[in-house]
Amino acid sequence: MFPLYEPVWADPGEPVACSCGDSECKRAGKHPRVDGGFNAATTDEAQIRRWWAQWPDANIGVPTGAVSGMVVLDIDPRHGGDNSLEALEAEHGELPHTVEQLTGGGGRHLCFKHPGGKIRNKVGLRPGIDIRGDGGYIVVEPSLHASGRRYAFELSSLPGEVEMAEMPVWLEAIVTPATPVSSPPPSGGRANPQLGAPIPEGKRDTILTSFAGSMRRRGISESSIAAALRAENQARCQPPLPDSQVEKIARSIMRYAPAMGGVPDTTGATLRSVRQLLSDHPDLRPPVIEGLLRRGELLNIVSASKSNKSWLATDLAMSIAVGGRWLGRFATIQSQVLIIDNELHGETSAGRIPSIARARGVNIELIADSLFVANVRGMGLDIFDLGDYLSAVNAGRFGLVVLDALYRFIPQGLDENSNADMTVVYNQLDAAASEFGCAFVLVHHTSKGSQSGKSITDVGAGAGALSRATDTHLILRPHEDEDAVVVEAAVRSWPPLTPFCMTWGFPVWSVDDDLDPGQLRKSGGRNKKDSAGGKPSRQELSAAQFVTQFVKAEPEPKPVIIERAKAGTGSQKRAGELLTIAESEGLVHRWKGGPREQVKFATLPPPSAEAEDTPNGVCVRAHTPPHPPVGAEAPRGRGKKSLHAHGSSPDTPGAGGAG
């Protein structure tokens, strides 16, 4: 088990809120309190006691899937779940009696033993029926629902008194994805959708749409196309798409006229006059990064492997989390930011973020509750899981989501070098950006070899769709100078970006206007500093000389000092290095003000050492969430065989829920 936030009410009769403190939270009482979410779940009693000593009113989450040996059918009557379940049982037979929980929202959780293999979470298995399997979780008794009712196990179906049933074979067949066929495709390298081979995830929409297009060109009606697609979907798709998605494909293909070779029928309601177009869209989408990115758009950050682009992406995320200027050049609009990192462990992220904050003079308190990190390395999260995952973490509150690195999110079986496959990937990302109202930053790598002779959109490994399907393609190419890059971008909804240079000074990149963006490093080239005919070398300053020339007795913000020293030291990078050395040698002193003030430096020490009570001046407040009301009425039992009056569940977190 693991702790969740709980719903709260400020006063009787007031709207429900969530103890997470987000006024727009749409998952009150349902999202994790702890880093790692359901992956942090444990049976360690000592850890569980520590959690509930800290949050005595926390709701309880229990992971589903192989980790707990449980798969849950989540039945929601408000969306037709009871009718869908009745139809399934009429077709296949009645489900066995098993452990059952009544949710606070009026639904039911039917719990079955995990059959082995991988059972994916599935939203909309049937209308009103979801599957909670590997990578999911449920809220359990006696947790409090936003309705004011508590979750409670049905009295004739209590865990410990009723054995969890085996999943019926017919249900297992519906929820278990079949193993994709490993036989090679026909000659020519592409599978023929007419040969009846199984269609794996990632190919279902594309192949069914192609099949529908073939029928439409022959003048087949929508109802006949839909019937044929449903048959193909059930027979070949692994697992089958929801019927609603199949019907959507049939409807969309009717935009095309018969025997027109795929030319859209433009006589329908999709046509808009310019007057109507301007009326429908009087403004562009709101910006996230001025000059680069808007909400609902995608941005690639592309550079060579091991070239510190992930540090740059984290720096960007931090800038947006505080609403500061990224790289001192691009204004950002403050919003909450989520980094989904499938390369770094949590410990590594925890080390990087404070180091970047210190380098930028940002008090960690300013991002402590606005920057979020999900370390999903080794969990198999891919683009097709992304929508469900973002729904689970209430992604609507984020203005920006960073995916680092993109190649690890590409589903197994899809080819990075295939334009068709990458179009599927970017279509999924576009759909998620539109659904959640956020922008995506995708961290990607370049192909091998020199990048200097390529156009902007050709820099980046894989198919051309990787750059052409995105709204902003930001690339970093090596400069002739060591530890320097040239930054260029192809933008869709902004004026063209003037190329500029950056230099690397651990742990951040800094704009260096002294370098020429035209001096790209050629293949095998070396930096030309101090070489014959190359750039003239600058006089190297010692730390003491740096302090004498550029640091004053009265405290000044670090960016002010760096900007003043840039010309004399050769670059922002070198100025930052000398300031760091000077501080380590006691030649300059750090002055820290309030949580929203920049760190300053001076040759004189601060008058008091009271601000030094925490390492590096970093202090994160502990936030105590408000407590929910207690003693809410428990739901009435609704067992399959009979109805039972259900008494109030105990408010003790350990009761029932840990099951």
Steps between C-alpha positions, in 0.01 A plus 500: 500500500599867468347834607280720279384856547151530648202722414435792735221748564576848637149536645179294491331543167817631331632332180741214547872572466812283512757505777770531231420872498439528125179700461442341158568141603253268328606183687428598861589210727633281219863594426817398689659698782841335462768504232472198275124472550382140491861388445570608858234263637623268772394232749763624749299577814756744636490709181121490490483620861743785423286612206175504696664662800591783263163502315244334733207577267666393176299289258638154421624380163570138410687417176344259253674263263761232556654687797185436707371200303175681427310629194195718563192561287398858579126535437357853477117502468503872420652417161303184428725254683217288641341463156835413342570235765153353454560476124837330552353245741206433266750423220766308695351385830471638852814615680599294807445631851815683606629778724295812428535859616238775477658829402409832655379614158236228470705256293642153564843341499494128408836347595648196321828311526763618255522233224867563420658677206435873465156647555500862389278764655214564263261795517176424314528123463126537462290811576533557874747212552874553551775249574752567777798275439878536481597859564171596668346529844167533679382697803385274784298496824466711712617778266280805458351585161436852370128420534541487880446122506765244588625205299388171660525132418162334433400294805455170315829554313753600767870429442611229738150351508454447126774362280597717208373320189697389199430715197266317259665389177275722289582807709871421492482480120344849487746670735825317409687633193600212275869452419582674170590262221871469432476374143660733243278718279457422131768606255536875479537538876142605584224285642199462271187594696287274279682176589328454835812525718447617860521878543708605805457813709639804322379379160128459565379849405724520194407161353127528573494848345677367189248215481212749538646723227512209256132430559401868477668539160271221380191689620428283807258662750596612851294228670662228290849641558433514874376139504807379310735694727336356812549149367867565410558672833372204704672241284842658451573795730704409808331617715189624317431872489187629679194492273476877531845539343411263215181696429701824506727362226196409291350847545823682419560305178162620369658843447650348185301468179476151336745419219690826555828350611476638850402859409294646787139587436517874569129564457423415861482704819879491544532795259533844662524839338789723602244714684387197702858382552602838644187508714570150638867576571551869583824430688796265485537244777650646820881486519707285731840627376487831316645457153507119512197313633127526571257282697390198298824503296804270485868604524800279426834566671757317287871458568767232494497229764668592831496871406318624811166559326314345795657763728374763255148353504496499882622861499210583266250320725628694801472833316133433419429377854610842636393706196855626436695565181650183356872549426442866581351535150154338471212622716282219640147486639499352850323166537546163663737270311532121486821322396444134406853361502567146381880526509583626851440346839321709761821551694668650191213742437507598868867590461466690173211733578652675807835540320331677207297713743818611679671583171201712395463667840153351546387414852381139492185610686379673183477169310432262787128485421492593131757263341415127501714204394391146409795260470360214290823330395445127446120521532423460129292818472456582131308749286187282495495492883554874525135611493401264782806600701435873460135450594613323817726791606247772407711636216253781435675707765834501312593762242801294386587130496860396422562151358866403546606320289261457207654178364411313820132591460476354146292179530659165431440405138503856368802613298664836571604513134148446363306816412172309535589373848628838619186668368302264726721602796459871437126462443476346848700791643284756318188335639641506856607867467152591381320294767704632794563853371875475554810533285749215461880525490657190346870438568653323200843410363675563169611240251867404490751706304543870433186714526656819361386457139139406575193721492329565834220249444745225402692516828372217715504123479218315330234579244433848369159496670682549832579859406219581258214383725609724787427871544851605608820315416784635718845366420842525666800444269867504608683833459866521408571604859517226756195463728297729275199441275304690237126520571255519209128436467226445246181650646142476375306773681775754573738724300825326397755458778843661455772239568710552812775322695514346846789376710488226761604574857385225731212473578343748255523635147553874456445718194836621361457791259878523450495185286409495132200270422640448152804311631354149511745221574569283199533124522812412694577867559662632814449824680709780358587688814860612509580323171674671211249711312234424758333719759740707709530380855387723786711572805412247768396652833557348841212484746656785702533717189140421409378615842707818488362597159138386513367441855401791723477546876122540485307183407383456139305217328714240328361575148604867540855403592524243220372743239753764609785248499411324174708721272806490725496123553405390149159346570219464750620150564848611608362785709277254686792263556718777647220617730457142627876465560509836677221394735673169578820693586313742726565798274128576456203440726144386429212720622154340518177695540141384501372193312418703189824700489800411288819387668756783507880515534734760652860530623368570851324229704133540603446667842337189649543125453137430589417434136752216495293257704438268206746352244549738206218719629243248379198449719181321400198557722293205609141548389225355718184447296156569649317202646176366349178457697463167679208271561353526150233247416627180339331382178229239511605149403402368158614139483421284197277261698328735745501849646671568832490796733855618542604661825745784525855393430765577761707810433819317589721497185608141557144362509382307197696690237827313535289184461 
